[in-house]
C-alpha cells in the first residue's frame, strides 16, 4: 500500500469517528447508560421475558407503533396489555 493510501485511510477513520461522536451528542440525553446486548438479555430473562417474532400487516404495525408511543411502557408493555386484555375477554366469552 502506498503512503498516500495509508494517510487517506487514517483520515477516513478520523472523519467517521468525528461523525459518530458528534451525532451522539445531539438528541435527548438519557440518564441511564446504554446496556450491552448480553446485559439486556440477562435482565429480560430475570423478568421472565422471551423474544417473540411474528409477521403483521403494515397497517396494523403502524397502529401498534402509534399506541406504543402513547403507552408509558413502550411497545413491549403495550402489546402485553393488548394480549392480556384479548385473552381475558376470550375467557369471559366462553
DOVEX-750069 format. One record per residue: residue number from 1; chain; x, y, z of N, C-alpha, C, O in turn. Coordinates in steps of 0.1 Angstrom, whole numbers. Example, Ala and Ser with C-alpha at 12.3 -4.5 7.8 and 13.67 -1.06 7.14 Angstrom:
% DOVEX-750069
[rec 1,"A",[132,-57,78],[123,-45,78],[132,-33,78],[142,-33,85]],
[rec 2,"A",[128,-22,71],[137,-11,71],[129,0,79],[134,11,80]],
***
This chain:
% DOVEX-750069
[rec 1,"A",[8,-12,0],[0,0,0],[9,12,0],[19,13,7]],
[rec 2,"A",[5,22,-8],[12,35,-8],[10,43,4],[0,42,11]],
[rec 3,"A",[19,52,7],[18,61,18],[6,70,17],[-1,72,27]],
[rec 4,"A",[3,74,5],[-9,82,3],[-22,74,7],[-31,80,14]],
[rec 5,"A",[-23,62,3],[-35,53,7],[-36,52,22],[-47,52,28]],
[rec 6,"A",[-24,50,29],[-24,48,43],[-30,61,50],[-38,61,59]],
[rec 7,"A",[-25,73,45],[-29,85,51],[-44,88,48],[-51,93,56]],
[rec 8,"A",[-48,84,36],[-62,86,33],[-71,77,42],[-82,82,46]],
[rec 9,"A",[-67,65,44],[-75,56,53],[-75,62,68],[-86,61,74]],
[rec 10,"A",[-64,67,72],[-64,73,86],[-74,85,86],[-81,87,96]],
[rec 11,"A",[-74,93,76],[-83,105,75],[-97,100,75],[-106,106,82]],
[rec 12,"A",[-100,90,68],[-114,85,67],[-118,79,81],[-130,82,85]],
[rec 13,"A",[-110,72,88],[-113,67,101],[-115,78,111],[-125,78,119]],
[rec 14,"A",[-107,89,110],[-109,100,119],[-122,107,116],[-129,111,125]],
[rec 15,"A",[-125,109,103],[-138,116,99],[-150,108,104],[-159,114,109]],
[rec 16,"A",[-149,95,102],[-160,86,107],[-162,87,122],[-173,88,127]],
[rec 17,"A",[-151,87,129],[-151,88,144],[-157,101,148],[-165,102,158]],
[rec 18,"A",[-154,112,141],[-159,125,145],[-174,126,142],[-182,131,150]],
[rec 19,"A",[-179,120,131],[-193,119,128],[-201,112,138],[-211,117,143]],
[rec 20,"A",[-196,100,143],[-203,92,153],[-203,100,166],[-214,100,173]],
[rec 21,"A",[-192,106,170],[-192,113,183],[-201,125,182],[-208,128,192]],
[rec 22,"A",[-201,133,171],[-210,145,171],[-225,141,170],[-233,148,175]],
[rec 23,"A",[-228,130,163],[-242,125,162],[-247,121,175],[-259,123,178]],
[rec 24,"A",[-239,115,184],[-243,111,197],[-245,122,207],[-252,120,217]],
[rec 25,"A",[-240,134,204],[-242,145,213],[-255,152,211],[-259,160,219]],
[rec 26,"A",[-262,149,200],[-274,156,197],[-286,147,202],[-284,135,205]],
[rec 27,"A",[-298,152,202],[-309,145,206],[-310,144,221],[-303,150,229]],
[rec 28,"A",[-320,136,226],[-323,136,240],[-312,128,248],[-307,118,243]],
[rec 29,"A",[-307,134,259],[-297,127,266],[-303,119,277],[-311,124,285]],
[rec 30,"A",[-300,106,277],[-306,97,287],[-297,96,299],[-285,97,299]],
[rec 31,"A",[-304,95,311],[-296,94,323],[-290,81,325],[-279,79,331]],
[rec 32,"A",[-296,70,320],[-291,57,321],[-281,54,309],[-285,57,298]],
[rec 33,"A",[-270,47,312],[-261,43,301],[-268,32,293],[-276,24,299]],
[rec 34,"A",[-264,31,281],[-269,20,272],[-263,7,276],[-251,6,278]],
[rec 35,"A",[-272,-3,278],[-268,-16,282],[-263,-24,270],[-269,-22,259]],
[rec 36,"A",[-253,-32,272],[-249,-41,260],[-259,-52,259],[-268,-54,268]],
[rec 37,"A",[-259,-59,248],[-269,-69,245],[-269,-80,255],[-280,-85,259]],
[rec 38,"A",[-258,-85,259],[-257,-95,269],[-264,-91,282],[-272,-99,288]],
[rec 39,"A",[-261,-79,287],[-267,-75,299],[-282,-73,298],[-290,-76,307]],
[rec 40,"A",[-286,-67,287],[-301,-66,284],[-308,-79,284],[-319,-80,289]],
[rec 41,"A",[-302,-89,277],[-308,-102,276],[-309,-109,290],[-319,-115,293]],
[rec 42,"A",[-299,-107,299],[-299,-112,312],[-310,-106,320],[-317,-112,327]],
[rec 43,"A",[-312,-92,319],[-322,-85,326],[-336,-90,321],[-345,-92,329]],
[rec 44,"A",[-337,-92,308],[-350,-97,303],[-353,-111,308],[-365,-114,311]],
[rec 45,"A",[-343,-119,309],[-345,-133,314],[-350,-133,328],[-358,-141,332]],
[rec 46,"A",[-344,-124,336],[-348,-123,350],[-362,-119,352],[-369,-123,361]],
[rec 47,"A",[-367,-110,342],[-381,-106,343],[-390,-117,337],[-402,-116,338]],
[rec 48,"A",[-384,-127,331],[-393,-138,325],[-397,-135,311],[-406,-141,305]],
[rec 49,"A",[-390,-125,304],[-394,-121,291],[-387,-130,281],[-376,-134,282]],
[rec 50,"A",[-394,-133,270],[-390,-142,260],[-391,-135,246],[-402,-130,244]],
[rec 51,"A",[-381,-135,238],[-383,-128,225],[-393,-136,216],[-393,-148,216]],
[rec 52,"A",[-402,-128,210],[-413,-134,202],[-414,-126,189],[-417,-114,190]],
[rec 53,"A",[-412,-132,178],[-413,-125,165],[-425,-131,157],[-428,-143,157]],
[rec 54,"A",[-431,-122,149],[-442,-126,141],[-443,-116,129],[-437,-105,130]],
[rec 55,"A",[-450,-119,119],[-452,-111,108],[-467,-105,108],[-476,-112,110]],
[rec 56,"A",[-467,-92,107],[-480,-85,108],[-482,-76,96],[-472,-72,89]],
[rec 57,"A",[-494,-72,93],[-498,-63,82],[-492,-49,86],[-492,-45,97]],
[rec 58,"A",[-487,-42,76],[-481,-29,78],[-490,-19,84],[-486,-11,92]],
[rec 59,"A",[-503,-19,81],[-513,-10,87],[-514,-13,102],[-515,-4,110]],
[rec 60,"A",[-515,-26,106],[-516,-30,120],[-503,-26,127],[-504,-21,139]],
[rec 61,"A",[-492,-27,121],[-479,-23,127],[-479,-8,130],[-475,-4,141]],
[rec 62,"A",[-484,-1,120],[-485,14,122],[-494,18,134],[-490,26,142]],
[rec 63,"A",[-505,11,135],[-514,13,146],[-507,9,160],[-509,16,169]],
[rec 64,"A",[-500,-2,160],[-493,-6,172],[-483,4,176],[-481,7,188]],
[rec 65,"A",[-475,9,166],[-465,19,169],[-471,32,175],[-465,38,184]],
[rec 66,"A",[-482,36,170],[-489,48,175],[-494,45,189],[-492,54,198]],
[rec 67,"A",[-499,34,192],[-504,30,205],[-492,29,215],[-493,34,226]],
[rec 68,"A",[-481,24,210],[-469,22,219],[-463,36,222],[-457,38,233]],
[rec 69,"A",[-464,45,213],[-458,59,215],[-466,66,226],[-460,74,234]],
[rec 70,"A",[-479,63,228],[-487,68,238],[-486,61,251],[-489,66,262]],
[rec 71,"A",[-482,48,251],[-481,39,263],[-468,42,270],[-457,43,264]],
[rec 72,"A",[-469,43,283],[-457,46,291],[-447,35,291],[-435,38,293]],
[rec 73,"A",[-451,23,289],[-441,11,289],[-436,8,275],[-427,-1,274]],
[rec 74,"A",[-439,15,265],[-434,12,252],[-441,1,245],[-452,-3,249]],
[rec 75,"A",[-435,-4,234],[-441,-14,226],[-443,-27,233],[-454,-33,232]],
[rec 76,"A",[-434,-32,241],[-435,-44,248],[-447,-45,257],[-455,-54,257]],
[rec 77,"A",[-448,-35,266],[-459,-34,275],[-472,-31,269],[-482,-36,273]],
[rec 78,"A",[-472,-24,258],[-485,-21,251],[-490,-34,245],[-502,-37,246]],
[rec 79,"A",[-481,-42,239],[-485,-54,233],[-490,-64,244],[-500,-71,242]],
[rec 80,"A",[-483,-64,255],[-486,-73,266],[-500,-70,271],[-508,-79,274]],
[rec 81,"A",[-503,-57,273],[-516,-53,277],[-527,-57,268],[-538,-62,272]],
[rec 82,"A",[-524,-55,255],[-534,-59,245],[-537,-74,245],[-548,-79,244]],
[rec 83,"A",[-526,-82,246],[-528,-96,246],[-535,-101,258],[-543,-110,257]],
[rec 84,"A",[-532,-96,270],[-539,-100,282],[-553,-96,281],[-562,-104,285]],
[rec 85,"A",[-556,-84,277],[-570,-80,275],[-578,-89,266],[-589,-92,269]],
[rec 86,"A",[-572,-92,255],[-578,-101,245],[-580,-115,251],[-591,-121,249]],
[rec 87,"A",[-570,-120,258],[-572,-133,265],[-582,-133,275],[-590,-143,276]],
[rec 88,"A",[-584,-123,283],[-594,-122,294],[-608,-121,288],[-617,-127,293]],
[rec 89,"A",[-609,-113,277],[-622,-112,270],[-626,-125,264],[-638,-129,264]],
[rec 90,"A",[-616,-132,259],[-620,-145,252],[-624,-155,263],[-634,-163,260]],
[rec 91,"A",[-618,-156,274],[-622,-165,285],[-636,-161,290],[-644,-170,293]],
[rec 92,"A",[-639,-149,291],[-652,-145,296],[-663,-148,286],[-674,-151,290]],
[rec 93,"A",[-660,-148,273],[-670,-152,263],[-673,-167,262],[-683,-171,258]],
[rec 94,"A",[-663,-175,267],[-665,-190,266],[-673,-195,277],[-676,-207,278]],
***
